[in-house]
Amino acid sequence: MARYTGPVCRLCRREGLKLYLKGDRCYTEKCAIDRRPYPPGEHGVGRRKASEYALQLREKQKLRRTYGVLEKQFARYFDMAVRARGMITGEALLQILESRLDNVVYRLGFASSRPEARQMVMHGHIEVNGRKVDIPSYLVKAGDVVGVREKSRELVPFRKALETAGDRTIPEWLSLHEDGLTATIVSLPSREQIDVPVQEHMVVELYSR
């Protein structure tokens, strides 16, 4: 399965905002974008004024890198969003990305970052409707029950998640059960419930060129 394996802090610096790809480190003074708030590379500080195309590209890259999706898969999600009935294309695209299983695991607080959530899914620690699912890109639906498998609940990350269950902020479209390690997808998220700072209409404009 293809994935980005380079230094993730460079991605945050390139996009000019925290993508929270390193979990807890992103909240400390060690965060790279706090120490070097400019794009990486020899000419990072003195870049020229960006064109309209460059701004649209940056919005797409920001969205793609936030969710850890490679180019081909992102294009496929965009095609799905275009075909979505009764929805604005940009909002449909965000909803599809939020519906990925690895993102749901992250939103539930089982992992400190989306890359960590992706690893948890791939290692078989997560189940959907009582069945193991090890595909990070699996798209959940309203009514699905997502949780940590019984035999994985004693692992350190999940024990930590259980201890902090009461302090976690869970999105409204997810409902955490009393056990702290299982949740129901109440509904798919609306645009107002997605806190990713991206101008999705610019992504649509980019693909419409």
C-alpha positions as CSV (number, residue, x, y, z in Angstrom):
1,M,0.0,0.0,0.0
2,A,1.5,3.3,-1.1
3,R,2.0,6.0,1.4
4,Y,4.3,9.1,2.0
5,T,7.4,8.1,4.1
6,G,9.3,11.3,4.1
7,P,9.7,13.9,6.9
8,V,6.1,15.0,7.8
9,C,7.2,18.3,9.5
10,R,8.2,19.5,6.0
11,L,4.6,19.1,4.9
12,C,3.3,21.3,7.7
13,R,5.9,24.0,6.9
14,R,5.1,23.8,3.2
15,E,1.4,24.3,3.8
16,G,2.0,27.0,6.4
17,L,-0.2,25.5,9.1
18,K,-0.2,22.5,11.5
19,L,-1.5,19.3,10.0
20,Y,-1.0,17.5,13.3
21,L,0.8,14.6,11.6
22,K,3.1,14.0,14.7
23,G,0.4,13.8,17.3
24,D,1.4,15.1,20.7
25,R,4.6,16.7,19.4
26,C,2.6,19.2,17.4
27,Y,1.3,20.7,20.7
28,T,4.8,21.3,22.1
29,E,7.5,23.8,21.5
30,K,9.3,21.2,19.4
31,C,6.8,21.7,16.6
32,A,8.7,22.5,13.4
33,I,6.3,25.1,12.1
34,D,6.6,27.1,15.4
35,R,10.3,27.1,15.2
36,R,10.6,27.7,11.4
37,P,7.3,29.2,10.2
38,Y,8.3,29.3,6.5
39,P,8.4,26.8,3.7
40,P,11.3,24.3,3.6
41,G,14.1,24.6,1.1
42,E,16.8,27.1,0.1
43,H,14.3,29.7,-1.1
44,G,11.6,29.1,1.4
45,V,11.7,32.5,3.0
46,G,11.7,34.7,-0.1
47,R,9.1,33.1,-2.4
48,R,7.4,35.1,-5.0
49,K,3.7,36.1,-4.9
50,A,1.6,33.0,-5.6
51,S,-0.6,32.8,-8.8
52,E,-4.2,31.8,-8.7
53,Y,-3.2,28.3,-9.8
54,A,-0.6,28.0,-7.1
55,L,-3.2,29.0,-4.4
56,Q,-5.6,26.4,-5.7
57,L,-2.9,23.8,-5.7
58,R,-1.9,24.6,-2.1
59,E,-5.5,24.1,-1.0
60,K,-5.6,20.7,-2.6
61,Q,-2.2,19.7,-1.2
62,K,-3.2,20.9,2.2
63,L,-6.4,18.7,2.1
64,R,-4.6,15.7,0.7
65,R,-1.8,15.8,3.2
66,T,-4.1,16.4,6.1
67,Y,-5.8,13.1,5.5
68,G,-2.7,11.2,4.2
69,V,-4.1,10.5,0.8
70,L,-2.0,10.1,-2.3
71,E,-2.8,11.8,-5.7
72,K,-4.5,9.0,-7.5
73,Q,-6.8,8.2,-4.6
74,F,-7.6,11.8,-4.0
75,A,-8.6,12.2,-7.7
76,R,-10.9,9.2,-7.2
77,Y,-12.5,10.7,-4.2
78,F,-13.1,13.9,-6.2
79,D,-14.9,11.9,-8.9
80,M,-17.1,10.4,-6.2
81,A,-17.8,13.9,-4.9
82,V,-18.8,15.1,-8.4
83,R,-21.3,12.2,-8.7
84,A,-22.8,12.8,-5.2
85,R,-26.4,13.7,-5.5
86,G,-27.9,16.7,-3.7
87,M,-24.5,18.0,-2.4
88,I,-22.0,20.7,-3.3
89,T,-18.9,19.0,-4.7
90,G,-16.5,20.5,-2.3
91,E,-18.6,19.6,0.8
92,A,-19.1,16.1,-0.6
93,L,-15.3,15.7,-1.0
94,L,-14.7,16.7,2.7
95,Q,-17.4,14.3,3.8
96,I,-15.9,11.4,2.0
97,L,-12.4,12.2,3.5
98,E,-13.9,12.4,7.0
99,S,-15.7,9.1,6.5
100,R,-12.4,7.2,6.1
101,L,-11.9,4.7,8.9
102,D,-8.5,6.0,9.9
103,N,-9.9,9.5,10.2
104,V,-12.8,8.2,12.4
105,V,-10.4,6.4,14.7
106,Y,-8.4,9.7,15.0
107,R,-11.6,11.7,15.6
108,L,-12.6,9.3,18.4
109,G,-9.3,9.9,20.2
110,F,-8.0,6.4,19.9
111,A,-4.9,7.8,18.2
112,S,-3.0,11.0,18.6
113,S,-2.6,11.6,14.8
114,R,-4.1,10.3,11.6
115,P,-0.8,8.4,10.6
116,E,-1.0,6.6,14.0
117,A,-4.7,5.8,13.4
118,R,-3.8,4.5,10.0
119,Q,-1.3,2.1,11.6
120,M,-3.8,0.9,14.1
121,V,-6.3,0.0,11.4
122,M,-3.7,-1.7,9.3
123,H,-2.5,-3.8,12.2
124,G,-6.0,-5.2,12.7
125,H,-6.9,-3.4,16.0
126,I,-10.2,-1.9,14.8
127,E,-13.5,-3.4,13.9
128,V,-16.6,-2.2,12.2
129,N,-20.0,-3.7,13.1
130,G,-18.2,-6.5,15.0
131,R,-15.9,-7.5,12.1
132,K,-12.2,-6.7,11.8
133,V,-11.4,-4.1,9.1
134,D,-7.7,-3.4,8.3
135,I,-8.3,-1.0,5.4
136,P,-7.6,2.6,6.4
137,S,-9.6,4.0,3.4
138,Y,-12.7,2.0,4.3
139,L,-15.6,4.5,4.2
140,V,-18.0,4.2,7.2
141,K,-21.7,4.9,6.9
142,A,-24.3,6.3,9.2
143,G,-25.3,3.6,11.7
144,D,-22.0,1.8,11.6
145,V,-20.4,0.9,15.0
146,V,-16.6,1.4,15.1
147,G,-14.6,0.1,18.0
148,V,-11.3,-1.4,19.3
149,R,-11.2,-5.2,19.1
150,E,-11.5,-7.0,22.4
151,K,-8.1,-8.6,22.2
152,S,-6.4,-5.2,21.5
153,R,-7.9,-3.2,24.4
154,E,-5.1,-3.9,26.8
155,L,-2.5,-2.2,24.4
156,V,-1.0,1.0,25.8
157,P,-2.5,3.4,23.2
158,F,-6.1,2.1,23.9
159,R,-5.6,2.0,27.7
160,K,-4.5,5.7,27.5
161,A,-7.6,6.5,25.3
162,L,-9.8,4.8,27.8
163,E,-8.3,6.8,30.7
164,T,-8.9,10.1,28.8
165,A,-12.4,9.2,27.5
166,G,-14.1,11.8,29.6
167,D,-11.8,14.6,28.5
168,R,-12.0,13.9,24.8
169,T,-13.9,16.3,22.5
170,I,-15.8,14.0,20.1
171,P,-17.5,15.5,17.0
172,E,-21.3,15.7,17.1
173,W,-21.6,13.1,14.2
174,L,-20.0,10.5,16.4
175,S,-21.5,9.0,19.6
176,L,-19.0,7.4,22.0
177,H,-20.4,4.5,24.0
178,E,-20.0,4.1,27.8
179,D,-17.1,1.6,27.4
180,G,-15.0,4.5,25.9
181,L,-13.7,2.3,23.1
182,T,-16.7,1.9,20.8
183,A,-18.8,4.5,19.0
184,T,-21.7,4.8,16.6
185,I,-21.6,6.9,13.4
186,V,-24.7,9.0,14.1
187,S,-24.6,10.6,10.7
188,L,-22.1,11.7,8.1
189,P,-20.6,15.1,9.0
190,S,-21.9,18.4,7.5
191,R,-19.5,21.1,6.5
192,E,-20.1,23.0,9.7
193,Q,-18.9,19.9,11.7
194,I,-15.6,19.6,9.8
195,D,-12.9,21.8,11.3
196,V,-10.2,21.4,8.6
197,P,-9.1,25.0,7.6
198,V,-9.4,24.6,3.8
199,Q,-11.2,26.4,1.0
200,E,-12.7,23.4,-0.7
201,H,-14.2,25.5,-3.5
202,M,-10.6,26.3,-4.7
203,V,-9.9,22.5,-5.0
204,V,-13.0,22.2,-7.2
205,E,-11.9,25.1,-9.3
206,L,-8.5,23.4,-9.7
207,Y,-10.0,20.2,-11.0
208,S,-12.4,22.1,-13.2
209,R,-9.6,23.8,-15.2
